[in-house]
């Protein structure tokens, strides 16, 4: 059974602990190392690896500390170079080339963000459960079958963003970057409509904007659309 524990989920820092009951993993390393230790009950030796989506600091901040603690980092070659990660504990992976990590089979896929070679990950355990992890991408070009768990970005609402620009709370220039780097509620809902959700057990909405989101609105709209259990990860 897949268990998901958000340790941080915002522009201040992102990290998630996931396990299938046998192989615990970290997704992202963008919070302080001591907060990762605390979130893992000071049992970092149980973590089998850490997957990184891209090189921004709110996703890789503690990657070097994790490697010093004996944890392998899995990321694209572009992310490795841009983040300046070196050493034998960096393992580069490629989009559409699956690999094994403990009891997980992991398929990286390319995403859409303003960085070098960003990835999302589809994680499958030995009993056939499938976890989709996608963040910092303004859309997902692929469709997936048999998903059981989703950790998916829902950064902003276009309506809220436009209202904030109109009121002067958000500069006009921010919109241009957001729409080409982060996923809106509206786009995320279209992704859900395009995919088979029949086996989905839970949906986690992650990486919400501090100013351009509404936690309760997002949760309600996704629940109404899908009829699934929806959680919103906070800081």
N, C-alpha and C positions, 0 to 999 in steps of 0.2 A: 504494500500500500504506500502510495506516494504521500509524503508529508512535506509541507512548504512552510518555512519560517522566514519572513522578511526581517532582516537586521537593519536595513536602511533603504528608503525608497523615495528619493527626491533629488533636486539639483545639488543638494548639500552632500550627497553620498548614497551609493547603492550597493547592496549586498544581500544575498538570499542564501539560506541554507536549505538544501533539499535532500531527501533521502528516500530510498525505496524500502527502507528497513534493514538493508544490508550494507549499501555503499553510500555514505554521506558525501555530498559535494557542496562546494560554494559556487554560486553564480555571481560574478563580479567581486571586486575587492576595493570598493570606493569609499569605505568608511575607515575610521581609525583602527589600527591593528588591535588595540586593547578592547575596542567594541566588538570586533570580530571574535576575539578570544572569549569575551563575556557571553556573546550570543551562541557560542558553541560550548558553553558550560566548561570552559577552560580545558576542553578535550580536543585540541586541534590535531593531535596525532591520529584521531579517528577520521579526519577529512581526507578523502582519497584524491582530491584534485580541485582546481578552481578554473572555471571557464570565464573568459573575458570577451565581451562583445566588441570593444573598441578602446581607444587610447585615452579618452578624456579622464581627467583626474578624479571625477566623481564616480568612476568605474574601476580605476586601477591604483588608487592612492596607496594601498597597502600590499600591492603585488610583490614588491621586493621583500617585505617583512615576512610574507607567507612563504616565499622561497627559502629564506633563511631558516624558517621553522620546519623546512623539509617537505613542503607541499608543492607539487608540480602545477605549473600554470599552462593552460591550454588556450591558444589564441591564434589568429591569423599572422602570417609573416608581416603584413602591413602594420598590424597593431603592435607586434613585437618591436619593430623598428621605430615606429612613432613614439612608443612609450619608453624606449630605451631599455628594454628588458634583455638581460644577457644571462648566460650560464646554462648548465645542463638541465636545470629544472624548467626551462621554457620549452614547451613542445608545440610546434606549429601545426595547425590543422587547416584544411582547405574546405571551401564550400562544396557541398554535394559529395564529399568523401567521408563516409561514416567510419567511426572508430569505437573501440571498446574501452570502457573505463570501469573496472570492477564489474558489477552486475548490470551496468548501463550500456546500451548501444546508443551512440550519439551521432546525429547527423547535423553538421553545421550547414547553414544556408546564408546566402548573401542578403544583406538588408540595405536600406537607403538612409544614409546619414552623411553629414559633412566632414567625414574623416577618411582615413586610409584603410580600406578593406574591412568594413564592419561585418559582423556575423550575428545571426540568431542561431538557436539550437533546438533541435527536436530530440528529446531524451526518451528512450524506451527501456522499460525494465523487463525482467525475465518473465513476468506474468502478462505482458502485453499492454500495460498501461503506457500512455504517451503524454509527456509533458512538453508543451510548446513554450519556449522562452524567447520573447522578442521585445526589445526595448530600444529607444533612440533610433527609430526608423519611421519615416513618414508614411510608408505603406508596406505591405507584404505582398509580393507578387505571386506567391505560391498558395496552393490549396492543400489541406491535410485531411487525411481520413483517420477515423478511430481515435481522435484526441480524447483524453480523459481529464486533463488538467491544463489550464492556460495561465501563464504569467505574462501579461501583455500590457504594453504601454498604452496609457490613456491620458496624455499629457495636458490637453487643453480642449476647450469647446470653442468652435469658431464664433458662436454667438457671444460668449463671454469675452473672448479676445476683441471682437469688434466693438463691444460696449466699452471695454477698458481703453481702447484706442480713442474712441469718441469722447470719453470723459477726460482724457489726458493722463490716465493712470499708467498707460503703457505706450512707449514711443512707437510711432508708425513703422520704423525700421525693424522692430522685433518681429512683426508679422511675416516679413519676407523670409527671415531665417527659420521661424517656427514651421512654416508650411513646407519647408524643404529639409527638415531635420527631425521633427517629432510627430507622433501620431495623435491626431485629434479624436475626440469622442465620435465624431461623425464618420471618419474613415475606419475607425476600429469597429463600429457597428456594421459597416458594409463588409468588412472582413469576416465578421461572425456570420453574417447572412450567407456568405459565399462558401462556408465550410460546413462539413458534417459535424453537428454537435450532439448527435444522438447518444453518445457514450460519455459526454462531459459530466464530471462530478462537481467541479468547482472552477470558477474563473477569478483570478486575482488581477485587479487593475493596479498598475504600478506607474511610478515616475510621474505623479501628478504635479502640474505647475503650482507654485505657491499663489500666483495671482490670477491665472486664467482657467481655473478648474473649480468644480463644486462637487465635493466628495459624495454627498447624499444624492445629488442629481444624477451623477454618473452611475452610482450603484443602482438607483431605481430604474434608470433607462435600460441598463444592460439586463437587469433582472426581468423587466417587462418584455424585453425582446427575446430573451433566451429561455426564461423559466428555470434558470439554473441558480445554484448557490453562488453568490458574488461577494467577494471581499475586496476592500480597498486597502492597499498597503500604505502606511504612513511613514513618517520619518523614523 
